[in-house]
Amino acid sequence: MSSSSSFDDAAAYLARSTSLESVSSSTKLELYGLFKYVTVSPLPSASRPSVFDWTGRAKYDAWTSAGNTIATREEAEARYVAIASSLGWNEGATTVAAKSKDEDEEPINWDSDEDSAPTKSAGGGGLGTAVSAMSRPQDTEDATLHGLAVSNNLPSLVLLVERDPTIDLNARDDFGYTALHLAADRGHAPIVEFLLKKGVDRNIQDEDGLVAVELAEAAGHDEVARLLSSS
């Protein structure tokens, strides 16, 4: 999609500038959403990423938010340029943007849709900041109810329940997910089966209004979906 010269110049500036290193993640994500709105489409066409793709979901939501709140591409461009201006850009500023310590280093493709940290490319993507390097929960195993559900550690989960018969198996973690939500999204059938046998509530909704079977279906875990659908 064709964009204005001002937008292109601002995008090129942000791709090379170091001015965004200390700005909030919300600003970084807003820039991402606006960039995608202008250069691709007002709204993403793919489905929302899994609950464990933290970066993908944040970027998807930012893009969706832009599409739902901004009426036209011109308005999206104007907002993008306004943010760039507040961060040091002005018309023709691309060539004087702050450089990295390595003067021969290629600009980073901040517009990458990869889930891992951004990689170098021959051209800047216009986001201007490392959204894909945002801090997110790691998949390290812990001995809590939710941690064991994530790691698919059934023996330790059984032992945990045996040691504490009063444990609330329907408890939510800091992100609003129950152990059943987490196991269903990951496709951990043994954990799901064990929790169901223990009488967990399969109808609890996460913060997006989804129950465990819907998470399993969205992630393509057919076996788990069947377990959750059976009486």
Phi, psi and omega in degrees: 000137182284139179234167183286160179295326179295316178298313181300319181293318179295320179295318179295322178298311182294331180294333182253342187284150174258010186289344184263008184299333184249006180280163185290158177297328180297321178292318178300316181291324177298317177299318179300311181300318179295318180299315180293321178303313185286318189266342182240290181192162180299328182225149177292148180264339180279167177283161181295136182298164179302157180298340180266354174268077188300315181294314180300319180293319180296317180291319177300315181294324178294318178295315179297319179299318178299316181294329182275344184245344182247131188280323187225161177296325179298319178293321178295318177300315182298320179293317179300313180296323179296318178294317179300320180296321180292344182252017171109356181279144167215163186309124180084011185276356185305316186284348180248014178297153182300138181262161174284173180298329178266104185297340180266002183289139178286152177296152182272140179277085183291345182271013180298140177265008178289150181279340181275180179300149184297151178248162180284145176218174183285344181223150178286149181264350174098348179287320174083005180199158190274069176301320183288357175254014179302146177295137179211160181300140180266163182269025178290140182284142170228172188265012178279168177306312183287323179296320180289328176294320180294319185275358178062036181264082183295315180303317180291326178293317177300316180296320179300315181291322179295323180285333181226082182298343182269001183301138180275102182285350177261008181296148179263150174272188183295343181258005176089013182255141172275170177298326179293319175304312185294316180293322180294316181294326179277346181081027182271084185301317180300320179293315180300313181298318179296314181296321178296319178296333178276001174084024179295157180277110182280354184259005177292134180265145174279187184290349175261005179081018182255139174267171188302318182296327179291325176294318179296317180295318181296327181271358178079023180266083188297319182298315180294320178300320179295319177300317183285338181272339181285153182279000000 
